[in-house]
Amino acid sequence: MNRGHGRGPLRKGPKLEKGATKYVLKYIWKYIKKYPVHLVIVTIAIILGSAFSLSLPILVQVFIDNHVDAEVIDMTGLLLIVGGIIAGTILVSITTYFQSYLMAVAASRATKEIRHDAFNKLTDLPIKYYDTNLHGDIMSKLTNDVDAISQAISQVIPQLITTIITFVGAIVLMFVTSWQLALVAVIAIPLAIITTGIILKKGNKYYSVQQQAVGEMNGLVEENINGLKVVKLYNQEAAMNDRFAVMNEKIRKASYSGQIYTGMMMPVIRLIDNIIYGLLVGVGAILNINYGLSVGKIASMTQFARMSTRPINNLAQVFGALQIAIAGGYRVFKLMDEQDEYVGTSNELIKDTKGHIEFENVRFSYEENEEVLKGISFEANSGETIAIVGPTGSGKTTIINLLTRFYDPNSGRILLDGVDINEYAKRSLRTQVGIVLQSTYLFKGTVLDNIRYGRPTATEAEVVDAAKLAQVHDIIERLPNKYHTRVREGGLNFSHGERQLISIARTILFNPSILILDEATSSVDTRTESRIQKSMEMVTEGRTSFIIAHRLQTIRNADKVLVIKNGEILEQGNHDELIKKNGLYAEMHRAQFDI
């Protein structure tokens, strides 16, 4: 909504703070735990797969100690070992399939809920949030960032469970097999964990920058598409391409740096793995010579040692997805933790509205130390038409923003029938107010759907009556499918004036007690404007109406005109009274009508 001036500075997405990973994982668990059956089956599948993997070194140990050096090969025992390996491999393949399938199902359902809850939060956030955040960045949170969460759920959670089971199982079996060699391996394992932690910390910040940069780029793309005509008119294609290139390069650098750290994980883990392997073989050889430690046990210990570091290695493979998911999840869940505009507000419903409005010494600023309204006071009696005029940026639309509680005053009160509007539920207050904005928006659907947007249960006959009052019925009748003609995104298949007329019909059908027209006829021709004026006289009858206008011809019959400048009411009275005062209003009138 255009609010004149005072728009707050645009904010980028939140930067990752300490504890962000824990915060995101806790939030994800809130959604994943809703699917306990999936998690239990996946866990069982992982346990079976891990159990078989852990049994392989034992089978190798038995094979070496009992068959490799044996004078007579025990074919039965050998076949059992080989058969066990084959059967286990088949079992792991089956369990892996079910594990992947069930996690994909759980991930898709969980992210569907996350996206739904995030969208619901967006509809409940105050206008201020949209005024201070890039719209493309907001959309990126519901698309790119949620997709990153989905990928993490389907990949990272199974890896985490596998890591815990395999790591603990390998450590236990190492001590069971040879506590001496187990100590050698355990001493080296912390090196892998510490190194991994350092790399994770370094790479984390780059993935956060990447997700924020993607949101900024989406904002630029949205801006370029919406303002494409202006871009072409002023030949700014090259400039927009340059801006895009800068943002694209920022994403490339962040992604490149993050991938560098991701790429470091595998070689580092393999290096540590080989060091442990060498130590085990060397120490194992000594133990074999001096204490008779079998070759089979040495071989199985090397396998267990690798299995204790392999989970870390596996996590390295999904490191990039994990970090992107943490960065994206942090942005999404911070959005969901934003305080919506209905928290702590009254639930009191409005009954039998008369429409008597009073502003009592209202002060307001969008930004600190920059007052837009400076002690505004006026009264609108029930059924009166109040016109608000003044220079651009004087605070006219801000008055409407406060009346509809898109924003709340810094001080002062706004009364409806003698009651502070803060004592009413916002939703209830807004059911009493109908607004026709200077900049209108039509939704996808039919013309019929758009007119009855505020009253979905209205009959087609009621829609037609509203369209006739708004002087748009004849225009609609000339459309290919009349009221059932499809509206393209934003109403692009209609002119600005036609969109405004449809918006007026929508407000008329809504039948509010308080009517607000914010430059409602600014995009129609003089003849149509005259027709609308006659219709609006009927529409405003019995309703308290506010008209913001630059064309003073449209407000000649207003009961009261408020002349506002620099956030203060300089004059108020009807048209004739203000002309006689020969003040700012009279000056504005002469500027428009004197030749």
N, C-alpha and C positions, 0 to 999 in steps of 0.2 A: 504494500500500500504506500502510495506517495504521502509523505507526512510533512511536506514543506521543506524543512531543513533540520539539522540536528541529528542526522543519522550517525549512529555509533560506528566506531572503527570495526572493520571486518576482522574476525578472529580466524586463525588457522586451527586445524585439529589439535587436540591436546598432545603434549609431549609426554613420552614415557617417563614415569616416575619410579622411584625405588619401590619394589614390591609389585610392579606391574604384572609380572609373570604369575605370581600367586593370585593376584586380583582376577586376572583373566581365566585362569584354570578353575578358580572357585566358581566363577560365573558360568563357565561351560558345564561344570559338574551339576549345577542347578538344573540344567536342561537334560543332560545325558542320564541322570539318575531316574528320570521318568520312564526309562526303558530297561527295567531290571532284568527282564527275561532275555533280552538281547545281550546284555552285559554278562549275565551268568553263562549263557551258551558260548559266547565269545571267550570268556575266561576259561571255561572247560576245554574248549578247542585249543587254546593257547597252552594250557597245562599239559594236555596230551601231546601236543607237538614238542613242547619243551622237554617233557619227560623222555620222549624218544631221543631227542638230540643229546640229552645228558647220558642216556644209556649207551650211546655209540662208543665213547672212549672205553667204557667197561667191556663192551664186546671186543673191541680191538685188543685190550689188555689180555683177555681170556684167549683170544685167537693167537696172539704172539707167544704167551707163556705156555700154552697147552698144545699148540699145533706146529708153530714154526720150527722149534728146536726138537720136537718129538721125533723119535726114530720111526714110529709107525703113526701115520696120519689117521685120526679118528674121523672118518667120513661123516658119521652120524652127527657128531658135535659140530663139524665144519658146516654141514648143510643146515643145521639149526641156526647157526650164527648168520649165515648168508640169508636164510629164509627170514630170520628176524629183522635183518636190515631191510630186505625188500618189503616185508609187511609193514614195517614202521614207516618207510618212505611213502607207501600208498596211504597209510593212515594220516600222515602229516599233510599230504596233498589234499585229502578230503576235508580235514579240519581247517586247513588254510582257506579253502574255498568258502566254507560256511562262515568262517571268521570274517573274511572280506565282505561277503554278501550281507551279513547281519550288521556289520559296522557301517556299511554304505546306507542301509535302511535307517539305522539309528541316526546317522549323521544328517541325512536328508530331512528327516522329521524334526530333529533338533534345530537345524538351521532354518527350517520353515517357521518354527515357533519364534526363533530369535528375530527373524526378519519381520514377522507379524507384530511382535511386541515392540520392536524398534519403530515400525511404521505407526503403531498406535501411540507411541510416545511422541512422535513428530506431530501428530494431529492435536495433541494436548499441550504442546509447548507454546509459550507466549510468542506473540509477533516479534518481540525483541530478539529472540533467538535467530529468527530468519533474517532480521535486519543486520545482524552482526556476524553471520556465518555465510561463507560462500555456498551458493545453492548447489553447484557442481560437487563440492566437497561433501555436502550432506547426502547427495544421491550416491556418491562413491561409497559411503559407509554402508548403505543398504545393498550394494551390489558387490564391488570388489572385496570389501572387508569381510562381509558375511560369507562369501565364497571361500576366502582364506580360512575362516573358522571351520567350514565344512570339510575342507581338505585336511585340516589338522585333526579333526575328530576321527575321520576315517583312517588316517595313517598313523598319527602320533600315539593315540590311546592304545591301540594294540601293541605298538612298539614299546610303550612304557610298561605294560603288563609283562610282555615277553622279557624285557630287560630285567625287571625285578626277579622273576622266577628263575631265569637262566643264570643271572649273576649269583643269587643266593645259593641255588642248587650247585653251581660249579664250585663255589668256595667251600661248601660243606663236603662235597665229594673229594675235593683236593685234600682236605685234612684227614678224611677217612682213608684215602689211598696212601698218602705219605705226608705226615705233618712237617717233616723237614723241608721238602720241596714246596709245600704249601706256604711256609713262611717266606721263602724266596719270592714266590709269585705275589703274595699279599703286600710285601714291601714295595713292589713296583707298581701295583694297581693305583694307589693314590696319585702317582705321577700322571696317570692317564686322566683321572678325575679332575685334578687341579688344572691341567693343561686345557681340558675341554671347557671348564668353567671360565677360564680367561678368554678363550676364543669366543665363547657365547656372549660374554659381556661386551667384547669389542665389536662383534658383528651386530648386536642387538640395536644399537643406535642407528646404524645405516638402514636397517629394514624399517625402522620407525620413520626416518626421513623419506624413504621411498614411498610408504603408504600416504604420508601427508602430501608429497609432491604429486602423486597420482590424483588425489582429491583436488589439488589446485589446478591440475591440467584439465580435469573434468569441468571445473568452473569456467576455465578459459574457453573450452569447446562450447559449453552452453551459451556463454556470452557471445561468442562469435556467430553461432547459429541464430540466436534471437536478434542480434543486431546486424545481420548479414547485409541488409539493404544499406545501412549506414556505412558499413565497411566498404562496400563497393562504390557508393556514392562519393566517398572521399578518397577513393583509391588507396585504401589502407591494407590491401591484401598482403603486401610484402611486410608491413609492420607487424601484422597479426602472425604471419609465418615466423618472423623473428622472435616474437614473444613465445610462440609455441616451441620453437627450437631451443630457447633458453630453458624452459621447463622440462622439455624432453631430455636435454643434456643433464639436468639436475637428477632426473630419475635414473638415467644411465649411470651416472657417477655413483649414486647411492646403491643401485643394484650391483654394479661392478664391485664396489668395496665390500658389500655384503657377501657376494659370491666368492671374493678372494678369501675371506675368513671361512666360508663354508668349505671351500676347496682345501684349506689347510687341515681340516679335521681328519680327513681320511689318511693322508700321509703321516701325520703325527701319530695317530692311533696305530697305524701299521708299524711305524718305527718302534714305538713302545712295545708292541706285540712281539716284534722280532728280538728286541733286547731281552724280554722275559723268556722267550723261547731259547735263546742262547744261554742264558743263565741256568735255566732248568736242565738243559742237556749237559752243560758242564758240571754242575753240582750233582746231577743224577749219575753221571759217569763215575764220579768220585765215590758216591754212595754205593754204586754197583760193585766197584772194586773192593771197597773196604767193608761194606755191610751187607752185601749180597742183594741189594735192591734190584728187583727183576726189570728186564728191558721193557716188558709189557707195561709195568707201572710207570716207568719213565715216559713211555709213549702216551699213555693215557693222561699223565699229568700235563704234558705239553698241550694236549687237546683241551683239558679243563681250563688251563690258563688262558688259552685263546678264547674259550667260551666266556670267560669272565670279563675279557676286554671287548669281545664281539658285540655285546649289547650297546656299549658306548659307541662302537663303530656303526652299528645300525642307526643309532640316534643321529650320528653325524650325517647319514644319508638323508634324513628328513629334517635336518637342521634348518635349511632355508625355509621350508614350509612352516616349521614351528615358529620361527622368528617373525615371518610375515603374519602368521595367525595371531601371535601375541600382540604385534603392533596394530593389526587391524581390529582384533578383538577389543583392545584397549579403547580404540576410537569408538567402536560400536557401543560397548558397555558404558563408557562415560556419557554417551548420548542418552542411553537408557536411564542413567542415574541423574540426568538433569531434572531439576524440579519443574513439574508441569504447572500450568497457570491455575489449576483448580485446587492445589494443595493448600489447606488451611483456609479456604474460602467458605462462605456460608452456603447452606443447602436450602435456604428459604426461597420458596417460589413466589412469584409475583401474581397477585390476583386483582382483577378489576382495575386495570390501569386507566388512569385519567390522562396521563401524559403531561403532567405539570413538572417542568424541569427548572431547577435552580442551580447556578454555579455560585459558590460562595468563596471568594478570595482564593481561587485556584492557582497554584503555582506548579510549574512542571519543567523539567529539563531532560533531554535525551542523554546528554553528557554532563558530567559534573562541571559546575561553574559556568554553565552556558544555558541560562534560562530561556525557554521558548515562550512560556506563558508567565506573565508577571502580575499575579493577583487579579485574575479575571473574575468578574461578578456580573451576572445578568439573570433574568427570569424569563421563562417561556411558559405562558399560561396554556392550559389544555386547549387544543384545537388551533392554536396560533401557528402562523408560518413565520419563522425567523430566518432572515437572510444574513449571511456572514460574508463580508467583502473586505478587501484590503490587498496590499501589494503581495507579490509572491514571497513566500517565506515568512509571513507575518504570524503564522500560527493557526490559520483557519482550520486546516485538516486535523491539527493536533487536538482541537476542541472535540472533534468527532471521535478521534482515537480514545480520548478519555471518557466520553459519554458511553462508548461501547465497551469500555474496559479492556481495550487492547493494551493500554497502559494505565497506570494509576497515578494520581497526582502526588507530587512531593509534599504538598500541604494544601489545606482547604478541603471543601466538600462539594460533592455533586449530589443533589437530591432529586428523587423521583417521587412525586406526590408526597413530599415532606419527609421521605425516608432516604437516608444515605444509601446510594446504590451498592456500597460495599457490604451492606447487610443482606443483599439478595444473591442468589446463585448466579454465576456468570451466564450459564446456559439459559437460565430463565430470563435474565435481562435481555439477552440477545434475541430471544424469541419475540420480544416486543419491538425490536428495531429492524427496519428494512433499509438497506443502503444501495444506492446506485452510484457506482464509482465513475470517475473520469476515465480510468483504464479498466475496461471490462474483460471478463474471461468466460469463455464457453467451454464446457466439458465435452469429451467424446460421448457420442450417443446421438439421439435425434433432437430436433428443435423442440419437440413436445417434452422430452426428458429435461431439457435445459430450462424451459419455462417453469415446469413444476418441480424444480430442484429443491426448493424450500418446502413444498407441499406435495410429496410423492403420491398422496392418495387423491389428489385433485382429479376431477373428471376432465375429459377432453373438452367438453362444453365450457367448463370453467376456464380452461386454458385459452380457448378461443376468445372468451369475453375479456380476459386480461390482455390478450394480444390486440384486440380492437381498441381498448382504452389506451394502449401504448402506441397506437398508430402503426403497428407492425403486421397486422393481419393480412392486409393486401399484399405486402411484400412476401409473406410466407406462402400465400395462395399461389404465387407465381413460380414457386420452387417446383422442381420435378416431382417430388413426393410430398409436397406441402409440409404439413406438420411432422411427417415421418422422414423428412430429409435428414441424412446423416451429417453430423457436424464433424469436421476435421479437427485435429489437435489445436486447441486454442481458438477455434472458430475461424481458421484461416480462409475458409471458403465463403466468408462473409466480410463485407466492408466494416470499417470501424464503426460507422454510424448504425449499420444494421445490428451489429453486436450490442451496441448500446441500447437500441430499441428493444431487443430481446431481453436484455438485462432489466430494463424498466418493466417489461411484462412480467418477468420473474418476481420482481419486488411487489408489483400490484397483486399478483396471485398469492403471495406470502401473507398479504393483508396485515401489516404490522400496525401497532398503535402509534409508533413514532417513525416518521419517514425522514430519511436523509438523502439529499441529492447533492453529490459532490461533482460539480461541473457536468451534470448528467446530460446536458444537451450540447456539450462543447463540440461534438463531432458530427452534428447533423446540419443540414442546410436550413436556411431561414424559414422556408415554407413549412418544413417538417417540424421545426422548433415551435412555430406558431401553433401547429396542430397539437403538439405534445403539451404546450402550455395550457391549452383548453382542457385537455384530458387530465393534466395534473391538478387543475383547479378542482375537478371532481374527486380525484384520488385523495388530495390533501384535506378535503372537507371532513371535519370531525377528528382529524389527526393532528398531533403536534408535529410540525415539519421544520426541518433545517435545510436551507439551500445555500450551498457555497457556490458563488458565481463570480465570474469576471464580467460577463455581459450584464450590465445593469438593467437592460430592457426586460430580462427574465424575472426581475424581483420587484418591479414597480408596485405590485399589489401585495407585497409582503406586509404583515402586521407590524413587524419590527425589523429594522436593519441594524446590524452590529458592524461598525467600521473598526477594524483592528489593524494595528501597525506595531511592529516590533514587540509583539506579545502583550499589548495593552489595548483596551477598548478606548478609542478616542472619541467616538460618537455613537449614539444609538437613538433610534426614533424611526418613524415611517419615512417613505420616500419624500413626501412634500416637506415634512419638518426638516429633514437633513438638507434639502435643497435651499431652504430659507436660511439655515445656519451658515451656508456658504463656507463650509469647512472642507475637509479632505474628500468627503463623499461628493460634494458639489463639484470639486475640482476633477474627480474621476469621471463624473457624469459629463462635464464639459469636454473632457479629453476624448470621450467616445462619441458624443453626438454633435458637438460644435464643429462646423466646417470653416 
